[in-house]
Amino acid sequence: ILEGSHSTSSDQEGDWTTFRRTSLLPEDSSEEEYLDLNSFHPIPHNPLDDVEYGAEFALSGSQLDAIGAHNLPDSIVGVKVFYRVAPRHKLALVRALQQRGEIVAMTGDGVNDATALKAADIGVAMGKGGTDVAKEAADVVLADDNFTTITNAVAEGKGIFFNIRNFLAFQLSTSFAALAMESVATVFGLPSPLNAMQILWINIIMDGPPAQSLGVEPVDAAVLKEPPRKTSDPIVTRALLTRAVSSAALIMFLTLTVFSHELDDGHVTRRDTTMTFMTFVNCDLFNAYACRSSDRCFYEISPFSNPSFLWAMGFSVVGQFAVIYFPPLQAVFQTESLSLSDLLLIVCLSSSVLFLDT
């Protein structure tokens, strides 16, 4: 918190009450306990030595002036309240935090805040009470002047970032599985497990709706508690690649197992490709459900928390059954009807993708 009030006794008392109400200070704390530097150390110890090493909980503008510019980034570590600061102090604090590699957001409403708003990575001006100068300098204008809106925006931003990772985990695992399956079949001299129309169906129809619905997955509470990430953090991490490769390997193994079991006479029939096709698609759908969260198991995720995902899964299931059982589509995709026992076998095998995520 940056507070720019003048040094009157009534302002000091009001500021300290605000700090306690915002939980920055304990209820039974006193101003002298945190702000009186001499109360911590007996003479001849110089209290400004501790200021330069960030030992204070709160710093005033005059104390900031006593800190050298080269020591300021390290001196403000752990400081939560800056009181009675001038516009130059706000700008100096923004730059000091940026030197530490932090992404700095600055809120302000006055003309004097314009320089700090402009220098910050994200300048937020007040829409109702802010001046035109502050609004022009800021990146974002808070229309309702409510800080809760900023919290909601941060939560939405974190959710989008982590949903992108879940989307990539699903898409990469599906692509790796399809590519590896065809490659392994070619290396071992086996015929192609899927025909061209079936591969197109998987890539365009089956992957599309579930993948898109992962992008609107509700923000998980654990994600909101994550510390701010660095700008250098990659979207595709080692953990994400490990998850995608392991899921792809299992999908490929299950699909080729069914294909090799059905291919008993060496000739590819409609039943062979239909069983293989159905196995791959079911593995894909179970994998989509597992990819809804990167840190929770499938049984910890509510199936009703994302209605878009339910609609997407329903569309995919209906479409897949139409391809298998609707005669005009059977002719296009070279499939044939499967028995109930075949479907139960495929569901039991493909559901093992969920347990890989535990």
C-alpha positions as CSV (number, residue, x, y, z in Angstrom):
1,I,0.0,0.0,0.0
2,L,1.3,3.5,-0.9
3,E,-0.3,6.2,1.2
4,G,0.4,9.8,0.4
5,S,-1.3,11.7,3.3
6,H,0.4,14.7,5.0
7,S,1.9,14.2,8.4
8,T,-0.9,15.4,10.7
9,S,-1.8,13.5,13.8
10,S,-5.4,12.8,12.6
11,D,-4.2,11.5,9.3
12,Q,-1.7,9.2,11.0
13,E,-4.3,7.8,13.3
14,G,-6.7,7.2,10.3
15,D,-4.0,5.6,8.2
16,W,-3.1,3.2,11.0
17,T,-6.7,2.2,11.4
18,T,-6.9,1.5,7.7
19,F,-3.8,-0.7,7.8
20,R,-5.3,-2.8,10.6
21,R,-8.7,-3.1,8.8
22,T,-6.9,-4.5,5.7
23,S,-5.2,-7.1,7.8
24,L,-1.7,-5.7,7.1
25,L,-1.2,-5.2,10.8
26,P,-2.5,-7.1,13.9
27,E,-5.5,-5.6,15.7
28,D,-3.5,-4.9,18.8
29,S,-0.5,-3.3,17.1
30,S,0.5,0.3,17.6
31,E,2.1,2.8,15.3
32,E,5.2,3.2,17.6
33,E,5.7,-0.6,17.5
34,Y,6.3,-0.6,13.7
35,L,7.2,2.9,12.7
36,D,9.5,4.2,15.5
37,L,12.9,3.1,14.4
38,N,14.6,4.0,17.6
39,S,12.3,1.7,19.6
40,F,14.0,-1.3,18.1
41,H,17.7,-0.6,18.7
42,P,19.5,1.2,21.5
43,I,21.9,4.0,20.7
44,P,24.6,4.0,19.2
45,H,23.0,1.5,16.7
46,N,21.9,3.4,13.6
47,P,18.3,2.3,12.7
48,L,18.8,3.4,9.1
49,D,21.2,0.5,8.6
50,D,18.2,-1.8,9.0
51,V,16.1,0.3,6.6
52,E,18.7,-0.2,3.9
53,Y,18.4,-4.0,4.4
54,G,14.6,-4.2,4.4
55,A,14.1,-4.8,8.1
56,E,11.0,-2.6,8.3
57,F,7.4,-3.6,8.0
58,A,6.4,0.0,6.9
59,L,8.5,2.8,5.5
60,S,7.8,6.5,5.2
61,G,8.7,8.8,2.3
62,S,11.5,10.3,4.4
63,Q,12.9,6.9,5.1
64,L,12.8,6.0,1.4
65,D,14.9,9.2,0.7
66,A,17.5,7.9,3.2
67,I,18.0,4.7,1.2
68,G,20.4,4.8,-1.7
69,A,19.0,4.1,-5.2
70,H,21.2,1.0,-5.6
71,N,20.0,-0.5,-2.3
72,L,16.3,0.3,-2.8
73,P,15.3,-3.0,-4.6
74,D,16.6,-5.1,-1.7
75,S,15.5,-2.7,1.0
76,I,11.8,-2.9,0.2
77,V,11.6,-6.7,0.4
78,G,8.8,-7.6,2.9
79,V,7.6,-4.0,3.3
80,K,3.8,-3.9,3.0
81,V,3.1,-0.2,3.8
82,F,4.7,2.9,2.4
83,Y,3.1,6.0,4.0
84,R,3.4,9.7,3.4
85,V,5.0,9.2,0.0
86,A,5.4,11.7,-2.8
87,P,4.9,11.0,-6.5
88,R,8.6,10.5,-7.0
89,H,8.6,7.8,-4.4
90,K,5.8,5.9,-6.2
91,L,7.8,6.0,-9.4
92,A,11.0,4.9,-7.6
93,L,9.2,1.9,-6.0
94,V,7.7,0.8,-9.3
95,R,11.2,0.8,-10.9
96,A,12.7,-0.9,-7.9
97,L,10.3,-3.8,-8.0
98,Q,10.8,-4.1,-11.8
99,Q,14.5,-4.4,-11.2
100,R,13.8,-7.4,-9.0
101,G,12.0,-9.0,-11.9
102,E,8.5,-8.4,-10.6
103,I,5.4,-7.6,-12.7
104,V,4.2,-4.4,-11.1
105,A,0.6,-3.2,-11.1
106,M,-0.1,0.3,-10.0
107,T,-3.5,1.9,-9.1
108,G,-4.1,5.6,-9.0
109,D,-6.6,8.3,-9.6
110,G,-4.7,11.7,-9.4
111,V,-2.6,13.7,-11.8
112,N,0.5,13.0,-9.6
113,D,0.0,9.2,-10.1
114,A,0.4,9.5,-13.9
115,T,4.1,8.9,-14.0
116,A,3.9,5.8,-11.9
117,L,0.9,4.5,-13.8
118,K,2.8,4.9,-17.0
119,A,6.0,3.2,-15.7
120,A,4.2,0.2,-14.2
121,D,3.7,-2.9,-16.2
122,I,-0.1,-2.6,-15.6
123,G,-1.4,0.8,-14.7
124,V,-4.9,0.8,-13.3
125,A,-6.8,4.1,-13.1
126,M,-10.1,4.8,-11.4
127,G,-13.0,5.2,-13.8
128,K,-15.3,7.2,-11.6
129,G,-13.0,9.3,-9.4
130,G,-9.9,9.3,-11.5
131,T,-8.6,12.3,-13.5
132,D,-8.4,12.3,-17.3
133,V,-4.6,12.4,-17.0
134,A,-4.5,9.2,-14.9
135,K,-6.9,7.4,-17.3
136,E,-4.7,8.4,-20.3
137,A,-1.6,7.1,-18.6
138,A,-3.1,3.8,-17.4
139,D,-3.4,0.6,-19.3
140,V,-6.7,-0.4,-17.6
141,V,-9.5,1.9,-16.4
142,L,-11.5,0.4,-13.5
143,A,-15.1,1.4,-14.4
144,D,-16.6,0.8,-11.0
145,D,-13.7,1.9,-8.8
146,N,-14.0,-1.4,-6.9
147,F,-10.8,-3.3,-6.1
148,T,-12.8,-6.5,-6.0
149,T,-13.0,-6.2,-9.8
150,I,-9.2,-6.4,-10.0
151,T,-9.3,-9.6,-7.9
152,N,-11.8,-11.1,-10.2
153,A,-9.7,-10.1,-13.3
154,V,-6.6,-11.6,-11.8
155,A,-8.5,-14.8,-11.1
156,E,-9.8,-14.9,-14.6
157,G,-6.3,-14.3,-16.0
158,K,-4.8,-17.1,-14.0
159,G,-7.7,-19.4,-15.0
160,I,-7.1,-18.7,-18.7
161,F,-3.4,-19.4,-18.5
162,F,-3.8,-22.7,-16.7
163,N,-6.7,-23.7,-19.1
164,I,-4.4,-23.1,-22.0
165,R,-2.0,-25.6,-20.5
166,N,-4.8,-28.1,-20.0
167,F,-5.9,-27.5,-23.6
168,L,-2.3,-28.1,-24.9
169,A,-1.9,-31.3,-22.8
170,F,-5.0,-32.7,-24.4
171,Q,-4.2,-31.7,-27.9
172,L,-0.6,-32.8,-27.7
173,S,-1.5,-36.2,-26.2
174,T,-4.1,-36.9,-29.0
175,S,-1.7,-35.8,-31.8
176,F,1.2,-37.7,-30.4
177,A,-1.0,-40.8,-30.0
178,A,-2.3,-40.7,-33.6
179,L,1.2,-40.0,-35.0
180,A,2.9,-42.7,-33.0
181,M,0.2,-45.3,-33.7
182,E,0.6,-44.8,-37.5
183,S,4.4,-44.8,-37.2
184,V,4.5,-48.0,-35.1
185,A,2.2,-49.8,-37.5
186,T,4.3,-48.8,-40.5
187,V,7.6,-49.8,-38.7
188,F,6.2,-53.3,-38.0
189,G,4.7,-53.8,-41.4
190,L,1.1,-53.6,-40.2
191,P,-1.7,-52.0,-42.3
192,S,-3.0,-48.6,-41.2
193,P,-5.2,-49.0,-38.2
194,L,-7.4,-46.1,-39.3
195,N,-8.5,-44.9,-42.7
196,A,-8.3,-41.3,-43.8
197,M,-11.9,-40.4,-43.0
198,Q,-11.6,-41.7,-39.5
199,I,-8.4,-39.7,-38.8
200,L,-10.1,-36.6,-40.1
201,W,-13.1,-37.3,-37.9
202,I,-10.9,-37.6,-34.8
203,N,-8.9,-34.4,-35.6
204,I,-11.8,-32.2,-36.5
205,I,-14.9,-33.4,-34.9
206,M,-13.9,-35.4,-31.8
207,D,-11.0,-33.2,-30.7
208,G,-12.6,-29.9,-31.4
209,P,-15.5,-29.5,-29.0
210,P,-13.9,-31.1,-26.0
211,A,-10.7,-29.1,-26.5
212,Q,-12.6,-25.8,-26.8
213,S,-14.6,-26.6,-23.7
214,L,-11.4,-27.0,-21.7
215,G,-10.7,-23.3,-22.3
216,V,-13.7,-22.3,-20.2
217,E,-13.1,-24.6,-17.3
218,P,-13.9,-22.8,-14.0
219,V,-11.0,-21.4,-12.1
220,D,-9.8,-23.9,-9.5
221,A,-9.2,-22.6,-5.9
222,A,-5.7,-24.1,-5.9
223,V,-4.8,-22.1,-9.0
224,L,-5.8,-18.8,-7.3
225,K,-3.5,-19.6,-4.4
226,E,-0.5,-20.0,-6.8
227,P,2.1,-17.2,-6.5
228,P,2.5,-14.9,-9.5
229,R,4.4,-16.5,-12.3
230,K,7.3,-15.0,-14.0
231,T,7.1,-13.7,-17.6
232,S,9.9,-16.1,-18.5
233,D,7.8,-19.2,-17.4
234,P,7.0,-21.3,-20.5
235,I,3.5,-22.4,-21.3
236,V,4.7,-25.9,-22.3
237,T,6.6,-27.2,-19.3
238,R,8.4,-30.5,-18.7
239,A,5.5,-31.7,-16.6
240,L,3.0,-30.9,-19.3
241,L,5.1,-32.8,-21.9
242,T,5.5,-35.7,-19.6
243,R,1.8,-35.9,-19.1
244,A,1.1,-35.6,-22.8
245,V,3.6,-38.3,-23.8
246,S,2.6,-40.7,-21.1
247,S,-1.1,-40.4,-22.1
248,A,-0.3,-40.7,-25.8
249,A,1.8,-43.8,-25.1
250,L,-1.1,-45.5,-23.2
251,I,-3.7,-44.5,-25.9
252,M,-1.4,-45.9,-28.6
253,F,-0.8,-49.1,-26.7
254,L,-4.5,-49.7,-26.1
255,T,-5.5,-48.9,-29.6
256,L,-2.8,-51.1,-31.2
257,T,-3.6,-53.9,-28.8
258,V,-7.2,-54.0,-29.9
259,F,-6.2,-53.6,-33.6
260,S,-3.7,-56.5,-33.4
261,H,-6.2,-58.7,-31.6
262,E,-8.9,-58.1,-34.2
263,L,-6.4,-58.5,-37.1
264,D,-6.2,-62.3,-36.8
265,D,-6.3,-63.2,-40.4
266,G,-3.9,-60.5,-41.7
267,H,-6.7,-58.7,-43.7
268,V,-8.2,-55.4,-42.5
269,T,-12.0,-55.7,-42.3
270,R,-14.6,-53.1,-41.3
271,R,-14.9,-54.6,-37.9
272,D,-11.1,-54.3,-37.4
273,T,-11.0,-50.6,-38.1
274,T,-14.3,-50.0,-36.3
275,M,-13.0,-51.5,-33.1
276,T,-9.8,-49.6,-33.4
277,F,-11.6,-46.4,-34.3
278,M,-13.9,-46.7,-31.3
279,T,-11.1,-47.5,-28.9
280,F,-9.1,-44.5,-29.9
281,V,-12.1,-42.1,-29.7
282,N,-13.1,-43.4,-26.3
283,C,-9.5,-43.1,-25.0
284,D,-9.6,-39.5,-26.4
285,L,-12.8,-38.7,-24.5
286,F,-11.6,-40.1,-21.2
287,N,-8.3,-38.2,-21.7
288,A,-10.2,-35.0,-22.2
289,Y,-11.9,-35.5,-18.9
290,A,-8.6,-36.1,-17.1
291,C,-7.1,-33.0,-18.7
292,R,-9.7,-30.7,-17.0
293,S,-7.2,-30.2,-14.1
294,S,-3.5,-30.5,-13.9
295,D,-3.3,-31.1,-10.2
296,R,-6.5,-32.9,-9.3
297,C,-7.5,-36.5,-10.0
298,F,-10.5,-37.2,-12.1
299,Y,-12.6,-38.3,-9.2
300,E,-12.0,-35.0,-7.5
301,I,-13.5,-33.0,-10.4
302,S,-17.2,-32.4,-10.4
303,P,-18.7,-33.6,-13.8
304,F,-21.2,-30.7,-13.6
305,S,-18.9,-27.8,-12.9
306,N,-18.3,-27.1,-16.6
307,P,-21.6,-27.3,-18.6
308,S,-19.8,-26.5,-21.8
309,F,-17.7,-29.6,-21.4
310,L,-20.8,-31.8,-20.8
311,W,-22.4,-30.4,-24.0
312,A,-19.2,-31.0,-25.9
313,M,-18.8,-34.6,-24.6
314,G,-22.5,-35.3,-25.4
315,F,-22.1,-34.0,-28.9
316,S,-19.0,-36.2,-29.4
317,V,-20.6,-39.3,-28.1
318,V,-23.8,-38.8,-30.2
319,G,-21.6,-38.1,-33.3
320,Q,-19.5,-41.2,-32.7
321,F,-22.5,-43.5,-32.3
322,A,-24.0,-42.0,-35.6
323,V,-20.8,-42.9,-37.4
324,I,-20.9,-46.4,-36.1
325,Y,-24.6,-47.2,-36.4
326,F,-26.1,-44.8,-39.0
327,P,-25.9,-46.6,-42.4
328,P,-25.2,-43.6,-44.6
329,L,-22.3,-42.6,-42.3
330,Q,-21.1,-46.3,-42.2
331,A,-20.6,-46.2,-45.9
332,V,-18.5,-43.0,-45.6
333,F,-16.3,-44.0,-42.7
334,Q,-16.2,-47.7,-43.6
335,T,-17.5,-48.8,-40.2
336,E,-20.0,-51.5,-39.0
337,S,-22.3,-51.8,-36.0
338,L,-20.7,-53.2,-32.8
339,S,-22.4,-55.4,-30.2
340,L,-23.0,-54.3,-26.6
341,S,-20.2,-56.6,-25.4
342,D,-17.8,-54.9,-27.8
343,L,-18.7,-51.5,-26.4
344,L,-18.3,-52.7,-22.8
345,L,-14.8,-54.1,-23.6
346,I,-13.8,-50.8,-25.3
347,V,-15.1,-48.7,-22.4
348,C,-13.2,-50.9,-19.8
349,L,-10.0,-50.6,-21.7
350,S,-10.2,-46.9,-22.6
351,S,-11.2,-45.9,-19.1
352,S,-7.7,-46.9,-17.9
353,V,-6.5,-43.5,-19.2
354,L,-8.2,-42.0,-16.2
355,F,-6.2,-44.0,-13.8
356,L,-2.9,-42.8,-15.4
357,D,-3.9,-39.3,-14.1
358,T,-4.0,-40.5,-10.5
